[in-house]
Amino acid sequence: MKLQDELNKAGGFKNLEHLAKQVVEGFISGMHKSPFHGFSAEFAEHKIYNQGESTRHIDWKLFAKTDKLYTKRYDDETNLRCHIILDNSSSMHYPEQDSFSIDNLNKIAFSALASASLMHILKKQRDAVGLSIYSDKYDFYAPEKGSERHHQMLIHQLEQAVKSKPVSKQTETYAYLHEIAEKIHRRSLIFVFTDMFQTTTDEVKLFEALRHLKHNKHEVVLFHVYDKSKEMNFNFNNKPKRFIDIETGDFVNLYADQVKENYEKAVFGYFEELKMKCLQYKIKYVEADVNQSFDAVLTGYMVAREKFI
């Protein structure tokens, strides 16, 4: 079965859950030399053995194959609470598309499929998952639960986010991150999918909101979603173009080569500052280029889970 057959050509995904399962299975099958080798639905996960721990759960068969010590952790030992935060502002729908394929995703489609893939893994491990979606308002909130009905509801909300066509929906990401942080009371693993673009340039407020997510000893992973070719490297031909701000409607007419150097310098500086702030606040920063595979997202999850537990 071709993955493209699972996509709704009219826009959005026809079967997001099935596609997420394919993404996860493809990722796992490619982890032959990964420290997460052995991950399966039969138990929660393998964990690197630390000297001094009990040897009761060491996987000796895996030791014979890899010459490394790993312990098995079972579902009842690893249940956790996870909350996924999705930015659904107009800029997340760049580039505008009427249909999607696995090799042709915009930022919101990439984020939704990545979120569904994480939810698929969490569901297998009987973990509780919550979801927040925001744009120019708080679009959706669901607390952490682990039921099948709850899972299907979250999948539906992700599908709706992809299919939506928000027009001039600006967002102040920091405002909603503060609001979401106040709602998550129990220690959780938090994933944020956003392009980190906002109408105002008050970066201090944005970084303070990210730090707020760390309260109550949460583990936070920021998946910085963007089109690296266009939004960072500014790879456009030098024909005259009108560049339009999707969120405000403002535009400028110019030749790409006229601003390319200054644009790259400004964006690179902002991204580097973002990385440094995440390091300072002990937030894991993961670059999520929509033109690449989902491996960075899924590996980021595995590393964060290992640290969280």
N, C-alpha and C positions, 0 to 999 in steps of 0.2 A: 504493500500500500504506500502510495506517495504522500508525503506530508502535505504537499500542496493541495491534495484532494480534500484535506480537512479544513481548508480555509474558505471562508465565505467571500466569494468574489465581489459581492455587493458592498463589502466593507466590514471589517471586524472578523472575528473567528467563528467558524461554524461549530467547532468542537474544541474549545480551549483546553479542557481537561485532558482529552486524548492526546493533543499535541504536546502538552506539558509532560505527560507520561513518556512520550517518545524522546523528548529532550533529555529527561532524567536518565532513561535507560541507555541512551547513546553516551551520556557523560560517564555513567558507571562502567560501561563496557570498555571505555578508553582509559580507565585508571589502573592499568596493569602494574605500573611502577610507582603508583601514588602511595603515600603513607596511609591513605584511606582504603587501600585495596582490601577487598573482602566485605565491603558494605553491601548489605542485602536486606530483604524484607523479613528474613527468618529471625533476625535479632536486630537490636537498634543500631549498633555500630561496633567497629573495632576502635580501641583506644590504645595509644602507645603505652607500653608498660613502663612505669616509673619505679626505680629501685626502692625497696622498702614496702611496696604494696603487696597485698596477698597474692599468692601465685595460683589461687583456686580457679580463676577464670582465664588463665593464659591459654591461648589457642595454639596448642602444640603442633597441629597440622600446618597452620600458617607459618609457624616458626621453621618447620622442616623445609618449606618452600622458599622462604625469604631470608632465613637466618636472622630474623628480628623478632623481638617479643612484643606481642599485642595481646590485650585482654578483651574479652567480649563484654559488652554492656547491653543489658536486656531492656525491653520496653519499660518495665516497672521501675527501672533504676534511672531512666533518662528522661522521663516526662518533663517537659518544660513549657513555658508560656512564650508565645511569639506574637509580635504585632508588626504588621506590614503597613507602611505609610506610602501612599501613591499620590504624586503631584499630577493633577489633571487640568492644569492651566493650558491656555491656548498654545504656548510655546512647546509644550510636550507633544503636540500633534504635528510637529515639524519632522520631516517634510510631509506636506499634505498628500494623502494617497486615497484612492477610492478602493483599492484592494491590496491585500498583503500576501506575501509568500515568506517562507522561512528565511529566504535570502534577501528579503526586501521589506524591512520593518522600519516604521518611524519610532520615535522615542516612547510614545504611550503604548504601542503594540509590543515593543521590546520589553517594557517594564511589566506589562500585564502578563505576558508569557513567562517571564522570569519569576514573577510572583506566584503564578500558578504552579510552576515547577517546584519552587520551594514548598508550597503548600502540599504538593504531592508527596514529597519526602516527609514532611512533618506529619501528614496523615498516616503514613506507613508506620511512623513511630509513636502514634497515638498522642501527639502533642497538641496542645490547645493553641489555636490561631485566631487572631483578631485582625481587623482591617480598617484603615482610615483612608478616605479619598477626599481631597480638597482641591478647589480651584479658586474662584473669587469668593467662595463660601465653603463651609464644611459640608461637602456633598453626602458623605456616608460615614457611619461609624458602627462597628460591631465589636463587642468585647471578645476576649479570647475564649473559645469553646472548641471541643473536639468531636462533636457529633457529625454524622454524615449529612444531615439536613443543613447544618451550619456551613459545612464545606461547600455544598452545592450553592448556597446563597452567596457565598463569597465569590465563587467562580462566576456566577451570574453578574455580580457587580463589576467584576473585572472586564467581562465581555461588554457590558454597557459602557464602561469608560472608553474602551477602544472605539466603539461605534459612535460615540457622541462626537459632535462637531462644534466644540465651544468657539464662539466668535467673540474676540476682544475680551476674553476672560483673563484679567490680570490677577496676580496673586502676590500676597505678602507672605512668603513661606514662613518667615519667623513667627507670625501671629498664630498660624495653625499648629506649628510645632510646639509652641507654648501650650496651646489648648489641649493638644493630644497628650503631652507630657503629664498634664494634670489629671488625665483620665486613667493613666496606667499606674496603678498603685502597687501591684505585686511585681517583684523582680522578673524582668522579661528580657528576651532577645528581640531587639527592635531593628527592622530593616527599613531604610528610607530610600525610595526611588524618586529622584528629582534631577532636573537639569541645572538646578541652582541659579537659574535666571529669574530675576524679579524686576518689577518696574522701577523701584527706587534703588538707590545705590548705598543704602545704609547697611554696610557689611557687618558693623558692630552688632546690630540687633540680630542679624542672621546667625552669627557665630554664638551669641549668647543663647539663642534658642536651641542650637545644637547641643550646647553644654547642658541646658535644662533637661534634655532627654536622658542625660546620664544620671539624673537623680534616682534615688532608690536602688542604686547599684545595678541599673540596667546595662546590658551590653548592646552597644549601638554600632550598626554597620551602615555607612552611607554609600549607596550605589549611585555614583555620579553619571547620569545617563546623558549622552550627547552624541551627535554625529561628528566624529573627529575630523573627517575629511572636509566638511563644510564649516562647522562651527568653531573648530580650533585652527585648522590649517588654511581655511578660506580658499579652498580649491574651486574657483570659478574661472571660466574663460574670460578673456578681456573684452568681451562685447559689452556695450552699454546696457546696464540693468537697473531696474528699480528694486531696491531692497526695502522690504516692508516689515515693520515691527508687528508681529502677529497679535500681540497683546494690546498695543495702543493704536495701531493703524497708522502711525507715523511712518514716513518713507523718505528715502533719499535716492537720487539718481546719480550714478557714477560708474566709472570703470573700476573693476575689481583690483587691478594692479596699482591703482592710485592710493589705495588704503591698506593693501595686503600686509605690508611690513609693520605698520603701526598697529593694525588690528591684531595680528599674531602676537605682538609684544604685549599688548594690553590683556588679551585673553590668557596668554601663558602666565602672566604675572598674577592674574586673579586666581587661576587654577592652582598655582604653586602656593599662594597664600591660603587657599582653602585646604590643601593637603597639610600644610604646617599647622593650621588651627586644629584640624582633626587629630594630628599627632599630639599636639599640646593637650587636648581634652580627652585623649585616649579613646578616640572614635576611629574605628577601622574605616579607611577610605578605599573604595574600590572603583577604578575606572571602568565604566560600562559603555563601550563604544558599540552603537547599534549595528555597525558593519561587521562586528566580530561575533564569535560564537558565545554561548552562554556559560562557557567554562569558568570565566572569571567570577561570575555571580555565584555559581554553585560551589566553586572552591572557596570563595569568601564565606559562604554559609558554613561549610565544613570546618574551616579554621575557627570561625566565631563560636560555633557550637562546642568545639573542643575546649576553648577557653572558658566558655560560659559554665560548662559542667565541671 
